[in-house]
Amino acid sequence: MNLKEMLNLADKIVFEKTGQHLDDLQEAVLRGTLQRETYKQIATDFDCSESSVRKVGAELWEILSEELGEEVSKSNFRSAMQRLQNSNVVNFAQDVVVSSTFNVCAGSRQPPDIPNSHPPNEETSNTKPTKTSHQDLSEMPELGVLYDRTSELDTLTTWILQQRCRLIALTGISGIGKTALATQLVAQIKDEFEYVIWCNLDESHTPDEFQHKLIQFFSQSENLNSPPTNQKPLPLIKYLQKYRCLVILDDIQNLFISGELAGKYKSGYEEYRSLFKQIKTLFHQSCFLLIGWEQPREFSQIESQNIPSCTLQLTGLDIAAGWQILKDKGLAEIDNYSELIHIYQGNPLWLKSVATLIKELGGCVSELLQDDPILLPEDLKDNLQQTVSRLSDWEKQVLSLLARESNGINLAKLLENTKIPSSDLVNVVQSLLRRCLIEPQESFYTLPLVLKQYMITTMYR
């Protein structure tokens, strides 16, 4: 069992005993114990007194000892949880437990990530809780054709349903197919959740308004299943802990300011940082999927093990999927389709745009591409202009320099040929990488051919 699985299993035990999930300090004590930290280290990390940590620890060991039927302490917590998993007494996957000391009724809600268990007998293995699903997908685009993306779908499904990631960023250059992938994903997994909502973020979604929208959705749906009361709605995190929720936020880049490096929040939107941090760090059983050209700076492209957040950066389609797009546009018979797909990097939007242009001009690719191998239809230029207009002046400097070079450029040459201080240049390059606008090739950086052509066109206009 890994750290996350042990925490989830402990949460289940505590919930069945007390009716409450682990709070922040309880989770910190268990996490620190599994990471072999002292009470003093845990207290320092959590910014509280050592006596508070010791008191919470003692309460947890008492609960776990009663429920597991053995003496559990800080020194043997890991081994006790491992023995529980290996005992085959507990069947969390089917919501059934058969034990003289630990009795869970079928229908109780389960926490994330309960590993490898099997039904104790055939009679109880088919007993599953009835889940009422509330879905607001009014803002989700219509489910269209998804070209391939099988491996990406599998990755996201694993992260969400098996690994129980709490916060996921789906990123990539405009037109690469992020939203199309997400709609297909939601269609496949939405029935695994009690609450599902899709939100397209725009200027109206201030942090307070956004949280109010979610709380209203959860509380109104909750009231449909219970007698009316005068009880006030819970804080957002409480709903995420109480129910298994899937929240999709599309166009996340609208939270960030144009003209700055990637991921800087607009004035008045900074509270989203605290919200995403809370979703990432506090224990709950829900998932937020963020979709956009940019991602919050709190995300790392390389996440550490046991951190409940992930980033999936979409790249272009392969030749077979790209050819299917050309075929659907009526260009199935062209000779050099693989070259066309390579030039436009398997970007679905770019391929559809250039295929439409070629088809409307008669479909003779060889003549169209003889003098200018990279065509830029007006709608494609509009799309690229929208992307480039969000960049800082320093980022535009780097793109202009890369556009003039036939080969890649390393950091030393970028520093030599721009007026960007070295301490800032690395942040500029990181921002462009996170926007998927430049490509690393060993120690060099290059521009996609389409973007290079656009930059040249705008520089000499």
CORDADA-V369917 format. One record per residue. N is the residue number from 1. RES is the residue in three letters. OMEGA is omega in degrees with one decimal (999 if undefined). D_FIRST is the distance of its C-alpha to the first C-alpha in Angstrom with 2 decimals. Layout:
n & res & omega & d_first
N & RES & OMEGA & D_FIRST
N & RES & OMEGA & D_FIRST
This chain:
n & res & omega & d_first
1 & MET & 175.0 & 0.00
2 & ASN & -175.5 & 3.77
3 & LEU & -177.3 & 6.74
4 & LYS & -179.2 & 8.08
5 & GLU & 179.2 & 5.89
6 & MET & 178.0 & 6.39
7 & LEU & -179.8 & 9.87
8 & ASN & 178.5 & 10.59
9 & LEU & 177.2 & 9.92
10 & ALA & 177.9 & 12.05
11 & ASP & 178.6 & 14.53
12 & LYS & -178.6 & 14.98
13 & ILE & -179.3 & 15.83
14 & VAL & -180.0 & 18.16
15 & PHE & -179.2 & 19.75
16 & GLU & -179.4 & 20.63
17 & LYS & -170.2 & 22.14
18 & THR & -174.8 & 24.00
19 & GLY & -179.6 & 24.39
20 & GLN & 173.7 & 23.16
21 & HIS & 177.5 & 20.03
22 & LEU & 173.1 & 18.79
23 & ASP & -173.4 & 21.54
24 & ASP & -177.1 & 21.39
25 & LEU & 177.5 & 21.84
26 & GLN & 178.6 & 19.35
27 & GLU & 179.5 & 16.61
28 & ALA & 179.1 & 18.01
29 & VAL & -179.1 & 17.90
30 & LEU & 179.3 & 14.25
31 & ARG & 179.2 & 13.39
32 & GLY & 177.4 & 15.89
33 & THR & 179.7 & 14.68
34 & LEU & 178.5 & 11.18
35 & GLN & 175.1 & 13.38
36 & ARG & 174.7 & 15.64
37 & GLU & 174.7 & 18.56
38 & THR & 175.6 & 21.48
39 & TYR & -179.8 & 22.85
40 & LYS & 177.9 & 25.66
41 & GLN & 179.5 & 23.56
42 & ILE & 179.6 & 21.73
43 & ALA & 178.6 & 25.23
44 & THR & -179.8 & 26.60
45 & ASP & -175.3 & 23.98
46 & PHE & 179.7 & 24.52
47 & ASP & 176.4 & 28.25
48 & CYS & -177.7 & 28.80
49 & SER & 178.3 & 30.00
50 & GLU & 179.9 & 28.05
51 & SER & 177.8 & 29.45
52 & SER & 179.7 & 27.95
53 & VAL & 179.9 & 24.45
54 & ARG & -179.8 & 25.04
55 & LYS & 179.1 & 26.39
56 & VAL & 178.2 & 23.48
57 & GLY & -180.0 & 21.06
58 & ALA & 178.5 & 23.25
59 & GLU & 179.8 & 23.32
60 & LEU & -179.1 & 19.55
61 & TRP & 178.0 & 19.23
62 & GLU & 179.5 & 22.10
63 & ILE & -177.3 & 20.66
64 & LEU & 178.8 & 17.31
65 & SER & 179.9 & 19.39
66 & GLU & -174.0 & 21.70
67 & GLU & -177.4 & 19.24
68 & LEU & 177.6 & 17.02
69 & GLY & 176.2 & 20.16
70 & GLU & -179.5 & 19.36
71 & GLU & 179.4 & 20.10
72 & VAL & 179.8 & 17.36
73 & SER & 179.3 & 18.21
74 & LYS & -175.1 & 17.24
75 & SER & -176.8 & 16.95
76 & ASN & -177.6 & 14.59
77 & PHE & -178.1 & 12.54
78 & ARG & -177.6 & 9.22
79 & SER & 178.1 & 10.17
80 & ALA & 178.7 & 11.48
81 & MET & 178.5 & 8.52
82 & GLN & 177.3 & 6.80
83 & ARG & 178.9 & 10.33
84 & LEU & -179.7 & 10.64
85 & GLN & -175.0 & 8.16
86 & ASN & -173.5 & 9.87
87 & SER & -176.2 & 13.22
88 & ASN & 175.2 & 14.03
89 & VAL & -173.1 & 16.16
90 & VAL & 176.6 & 14.69
91 & ASN & -178.8 & 15.39
92 & PHE & -174.8 & 14.49
93 & ALA & 179.6 & 15.14
94 & GLN & 179.4 & 18.69
95 & ASP & 179.9 & 19.16
96 & VAL & 176.3 & 20.07
97 & VAL & 176.1 & 19.10
98 & VAL & -178.1 & 21.12
99 & SER & 179.5 & 21.08
100 & SER & -177.0 & 23.94
101 & THR & -173.1 & 22.26
102 & PHE & -173.4 & 20.25
103 & ASN & 179.2 & 22.26
104 & VAL & -180.0 & 21.52
105 & CYS & 173.7 & 24.40
106 & ALA & 179.9 & 24.17
107 & GLY & 177.0 & 24.86
108 & SER & -175.9 & 22.84
109 & ARG & -176.2 & 21.19
110 & GLN & 176.3 & 17.44
111 & PRO & -176.7 & 15.34
112 & PRO & 155.8 & 13.40
113 & ASP & 178.5 & 10.41
114 & ILE & -168.8 & 9.75
115 & PRO & 162.0 & 7.73
116 & ASN & 173.3 & 9.66
117 & SER & -175.8 & 12.25
118 & HIS & -178.6 & 15.90
119 & PRO & -179.1 & 19.09
120 & PRO & 174.5 & 20.46
121 & ASN & -173.0 & 23.90
122 & GLU & -176.3 & 25.87
123 & GLU & -176.5 & 27.81
124 & THR & -173.5 & 25.03
125 & SER & -179.7 & 22.97
126 & ASN & -179.0 & 25.51
127 & THR & -178.6 & 25.51
128 & LYS & -179.4 & 24.27
129 & PRO & 174.2 & 25.30
130 & THR & -175.6 & 28.25
131 & LYS & 175.4 & 27.47
132 & THR & -175.4 & 30.46
133 & SER & 175.9 & 30.23
134 & HIS & -174.0 & 32.43
135 & GLN & 171.8 & 33.08
136 & ASP & -178.3 & 35.43
137 & LEU & -177.8 & 35.70
138 & SER & 179.7 & 39.36
139 & GLU & 179.3 & 38.79
140 & MET & 178.2 & 36.68
141 & PRO & 178.0 & 38.81
142 & GLU & 179.3 & 39.85
143 & LEU & -178.2 & 37.49
144 & GLY & 180.0 & 39.26
145 & VAL & 174.9 & 38.84
146 & LEU & -178.1 & 35.63
147 & TYR & -179.7 & 36.28
148 & ASP & -177.8 & 33.31
149 & ARG & 180.0 & 30.19
150 & THR & -177.6 & 28.01
151 & SER & 178.6 & 25.35
152 & GLU & 176.6 & 25.45
153 & LEU & 179.8 & 25.14
154 & ASP & -179.7 & 22.09
155 & THR & -179.4 & 20.46
156 & LEU & 179.3 & 21.34
157 & THR & 178.2 & 20.32
158 & THR & 179.7 & 16.79
159 & TRP & -172.4 & 16.56
160 & ILE & -172.4 & 18.05
161 & LEU & -176.0 & 16.91
162 & GLN & -178.2 & 13.40
163 & GLN & 176.4 & 12.15
164 & ARG & 175.1 & 14.44
165 & CYS & -176.9 & 16.26
166 & ARG & -174.2 & 18.87
167 & LEU & -176.8 & 21.53
168 & ILE & 174.4 & 22.56
169 & ALA & 174.5 & 25.77
170 & LEU & -170.1 & 27.57
171 & THR & -179.3 & 30.35
172 & GLY & -178.0 & 33.12
173 & ILE & -178.8 & 36.90
174 & SER & 177.5 & 39.06
175 & GLY & -174.1 & 39.59
176 & ILE & 174.1 & 36.53
177 & GLY & -178.1 & 35.26
178 & LYS & -177.1 & 32.63
179 & THR & 177.4 & 34.03
180 & ALA & 177.8 & 34.65
181 & LEU & -177.9 & 31.05
182 & ALA & 179.1 & 29.88
183 & THR & 177.4 & 32.34
184 & GLN & 178.5 & 31.12
185 & LEU & -178.5 & 27.49
186 & VAL & 178.9 & 28.52
187 & ALA & -177.0 & 30.60
188 & GLN & -171.0 & 27.68
189 & ILE & -171.7 & 25.00
190 & LYS & -177.6 & 27.21
191 & ASP & 175.8 & 27.11
192 & GLU & -174.6 & 23.37
193 & PHE & 175.7 & 24.40
194 & GLU & 178.5 & 26.66
195 & TYR & 176.5 & 28.44
196 & VAL & 177.6 & 29.19
197 & ILE & 177.8 & 31.76
198 & TRP & 179.7 & 33.08
199 & CYS & 171.3 & 35.08
200 & ASN & -174.9 & 37.39
201 & LEU & 175.8 & 37.80
202 & ASP & -175.0 & 41.38
203 & GLU & -175.7 & 43.69
204 & SER & -173.8 & 43.62
205 & HIS & 170.6 & 39.96
206 & THR & -178.4 & 40.13
207 & PRO & -178.7 & 36.98
208 & ASP & -179.0 & 38.56
209 & GLU & 179.7 & 39.86
210 & PHE & 179.7 & 36.59
211 & GLN & 177.4 & 34.64
212 & HIS & 179.3 & 37.54
213 & LYS & -179.9 & 37.35
214 & LEU & -179.2 & 33.70
215 & ILE & 178.5 & 34.25
216 & GLN & 178.8 & 37.36
217 & PHE & -178.4 & 35.54
218 & PHE & -174.4 & 32.80
219 & SER & 179.7 & 35.29
220 & GLN & 179.1 & 37.95
221 & SER & 178.7 & 35.65
222 & GLU & -178.2 & 34.20
223 & ASN & 178.0 & 37.77
224 & LEU & -176.5 & 38.59
225 & ASN & -177.6 & 36.29
226 & SER & 178.9 & 37.50
227 & PRO & 179.9 & 40.91
228 & PRO & 177.8 & 42.46
229 & THR & 176.7 & 42.06
230 & ASN & -177.7 & 43.20
231 & GLN & 179.4 & 39.74
232 & LYS & 175.8 & 39.09
233 & PRO & 179.3 & 36.34
234 & LEU & 169.0 & 33.03
235 & PRO & -175.5 & 31.87
236 & LEU & -175.4 & 30.01
237 & ILE & -179.7 & 26.59
238 & LYS & 176.0 & 26.98
239 & TYR & 179.6 & 27.46
240 & LEU & 176.7 & 24.37
241 & GLN & -174.9 & 22.40
242 & LYS & -176.2 & 24.37
243 & TYR & 173.3 & 24.27
244 & ARG & -172.9 & 22.28
245 & CYS & 172.9 & 24.64
246 & LEU & -178.1 & 25.20
247 & VAL & -179.9 & 27.78
248 & ILE & 178.4 & 29.33
249 & LEU & -179.9 & 31.61
250 & ASP & -179.0 & 33.92
251 & ASP & -178.2 & 36.35
252 & ILE & -179.2 & 34.33
253 & GLN & 179.1 & 36.86
254 & ASN & 174.9 & 39.40
255 & LEU & -171.0 & 37.80
256 & PHE & -174.0 & 38.74
257 & ILE & 174.6 & 42.19
258 & SER & 177.6 & 44.23
259 & GLY & 177.5 & 45.77
260 & GLU & 174.8 & 42.86
261 & LEU & -171.7 & 39.86
262 & ALA & 169.4 & 37.01
263 & GLY & 177.7 & 35.10
264 & LYS & -174.7 & 37.59
265 & TYR & 172.9 & 37.95
266 & LYS & 175.4 & 41.38
267 & SER & -178.0 & 43.22
268 & GLY & -179.0 & 42.18
269 & TYR & -174.2 & 38.82
270 & GLU & -179.0 & 37.00
271 & GLU & 174.6 & 35.21
272 & TYR & 178.5 & 33.02
273 & ARG & 179.0 & 31.31
274 & SER & 179.7 & 30.39
275 & LEU & -178.8 & 29.34
276 & PHE & 177.3 & 26.96
277 & LYS & 178.5 & 25.53
278 & GLN & 179.6 & 25.03
279 & ILE & -177.3 & 23.33
280 & LYS & -169.3 & 20.97
281 & THR & -178.6 & 20.18
282 & LEU & -178.4 & 20.56
283 & PHE & 172.9 & 18.00
284 & HIS & -174.2 & 19.15
285 & GLN & -176.2 & 18.36
286 & SER & -177.4 & 20.94
287 & CYS & 172.0 & 21.56
288 & PHE & 176.3 & 24.57
289 & LEU & -178.6 & 25.74
290 & LEU & -175.7 & 28.43
291 & ILE & 177.1 & 30.91
292 & GLY & 177.0 & 33.67
293 & TRP & 179.5 & 35.50
294 & GLU & 175.8 & 34.17
295 & GLN & 177.4 & 31.00
296 & PRO & 179.7 & 30.65
297 & ARG & 179.1 & 30.69
298 & GLU & 178.4 & 27.56
299 & PHE & 171.5 & 25.63
300 & SER & 176.8 & 24.85
301 & GLN & 179.3 & 25.29
302 & ILE & -177.4 & 22.36
303 & GLU & 178.2 & 19.39
304 & SER & 178.4 & 16.91
305 & GLN & 178.2 & 13.16
306 & ASN & 173.1 & 11.51
307 & ILE & -170.7 & 15.13
308 & PRO & 174.2 & 15.63
309 & SER & -176.2 & 18.81
310 & CYS & 175.9 & 19.91
311 & THR & 174.1 & 23.34
312 & LEU & 178.8 & 24.79
313 & GLN & -178.1 & 28.25
314 & LEU & 172.1 & 30.33
315 & THR & -173.9 & 32.71
316 & GLY & 178.1 & 35.64
317 & LEU & 176.3 & 35.83
318 & ASP & -175.3 & 36.49
319 & ILE & -177.2 & 39.98
320 & ALA & -180.0 & 39.50
321 & ALA & 176.8 & 38.36
322 & GLY & 178.6 & 41.05
323 & TRP & 178.8 & 43.66
324 & GLN & 176.2 & 42.74
325 & ILE & 179.2 & 43.58
326 & LEU & 178.4 & 46.89
327 & LYS & -179.7 & 47.60
328 & ASP & 177.4 & 47.09
329 & LYS & 176.6 & 49.56
330 & GLY & -178.7 & 52.10
331 & LEU & -175.9 & 51.69
332 & ALA & -173.0 & 50.27
333 & GLU & -177.5 & 53.21
334 & ILE & -173.1 & 53.23
335 & ASP & -172.7 & 53.24
336 & ASN & -177.7 & 51.21
337 & TYR & -178.7 & 48.39
338 & SER & 177.6 & 45.73
339 & GLU & 178.9 & 47.57
340 & LEU & 179.6 & 47.73
341 & ILE & 178.6 & 43.99
342 & HIS & -178.7 & 43.40
343 & ILE & -177.4 & 45.81
344 & TYR & 169.1 & 44.20
345 & GLN & 178.4 & 40.67
346 & GLY & 178.1 & 39.54
347 & ASN & -174.6 & 39.68
348 & PRO & -179.0 & 40.40
349 & LEU & -179.8 & 42.72
350 & TRP & -179.6 & 44.63
351 & LEU & 178.9 & 45.09
352 & LYS & -178.8 & 46.31
353 & SER & -177.6 & 48.70
354 & VAL & 177.7 & 50.29
355 & ALA & 177.4 & 50.41
356 & THR & 178.7 & 52.33
357 & LEU & -178.9 & 54.75
358 & ILE & -179.3 & 55.37
359 & LYS & -178.6 & 55.92
360 & GLU & 179.4 & 58.34
361 & LEU & 174.7 & 60.29
362 & GLY & 173.1 & 60.79
363 & GLY & -179.4 & 57.74
364 & CYS & -173.9 & 59.25
365 & VAL & -175.2 & 56.37
366 & SER & 179.4 & 58.19
367 & GLU & -178.3 & 61.08
368 & LEU & -174.4 & 58.96
369 & LEU & -174.9 & 56.78
370 & GLN & -177.8 & 59.59
371 & ASP & -177.6 & 60.52
372 & ASP & -172.0 & 57.45
373 & PRO & -178.7 & 54.22
374 & ILE & 178.6 & 52.19
375 & LEU & 178.5 & 53.39
376 & LEU & 175.8 & 52.51
377 & PRO & -175.4 & 53.36
378 & GLU & -180.0 & 54.15
379 & ASP & 176.1 & 51.14
380 & LEU & 176.6 & 48.89
381 & LYS & 177.1 & 50.79
382 & ASP & 179.4 & 50.34
383 & ASN & 179.4 & 46.59
384 & LEU & 178.5 & 46.50
385 & GLN & 178.7 & 48.89
386 & GLN & 178.8 & 46.65
387 & THR & -175.7 & 43.76
388 & VAL & -177.6 & 45.91
389 & SER & 179.6 & 47.61
390 & ARG & -172.3 & 44.41
391 & LEU & 171.6 & 44.25
392 & SER & 179.0 & 45.47
393 & ASP & 179.3 & 48.65
394 & TRP & 178.1 & 46.81
395 & GLU & 177.7 & 44.51
396 & LYS & 175.8 & 47.66
397 & GLN & -178.6 & 49.23
398 & VAL & 178.8 & 46.41
399 & LEU & 179.5 & 46.53
400 & SER & 178.5 & 50.32
401 & LEU & 178.4 & 50.15
402 & LEU & -179.2 & 47.60
403 & ALA & -178.5 & 49.78
404 & ARG & -176.9 & 52.74
405 & GLU & 178.3 & 50.95
406 & SER & 177.9 & 50.80
407 & ASN & 179.8 & 47.93
408 & GLY & -179.5 & 44.94
409 & ILE & 176.0 & 45.30
410 & ASN & -177.0 & 43.27
411 & LEU & -179.3 & 42.80
412 & ALA & -179.7 & 45.81
413 & LYS & 175.8 & 48.12
414 & LEU & 179.5 & 46.82
415 & LEU & -178.4 & 47.59
416 & GLU & -171.8 & 51.00
417 & ASN & 174.3 & 52.02
418 & THR & 178.5 & 50.83
419 & LYS & -177.4 & 51.73
420 & ILE & 176.7 & 48.17
421 & PRO & -176.1 & 47.28
422 & SER & -179.5 & 44.66
423 & SER & 179.0 & 42.41
424 & ASP & -175.2 & 42.50
425 & LEU & -179.1 & 42.47
426 & VAL & 177.5 & 38.81
427 & ASN & 177.4 & 37.92
428 & VAL & 179.4 & 40.31
429 & VAL & 177.8 & 38.74
430 & GLN & 179.6 & 35.21
431 & SER & 179.1 & 36.56
432 & LEU & 176.3 & 38.15
433 & LEU & 180.0 & 34.99
434 & ARG & 175.4 & 33.07
435 & ARG & -180.0 & 35.91
436 & CYS & -177.7 & 35.61
437 & LEU & 174.0 & 39.32
438 & ILE & -175.6 & 39.25
439 & GLU & 176.8 & 37.48
440 & PRO & 175.2 & 36.28
441 & GLN & -171.0 & 37.53
442 & GLU & -178.4 & 36.64
443 & SER & -177.7 & 38.54
444 & PHE & 177.8 & 40.78
445 & TYR & 179.8 & 40.68
446 & THR & 176.2 & 42.50
447 & LEU & 169.0 & 43.41
448 & PRO & -174.7 & 42.90
449 & LEU & -178.3 & 46.32
450 & VAL & 179.2 & 46.86
451 & LEU & 177.0 & 46.16
452 & LYS & 179.3 & 48.34
453 & GLN & 179.3 & 51.17
454 & TYR & -179.3 & 50.87
455 & MET & 177.9 & 51.01
456 & ILE & -179.4 & 54.05
457 & THR & -178.0 & 55.74
458 & THR & -179.8 & 55.31
459 & MET & -174.1 & 56.32
460 & TYR & -180.0 & 59.62
461 & ARG & 999 & 60.42
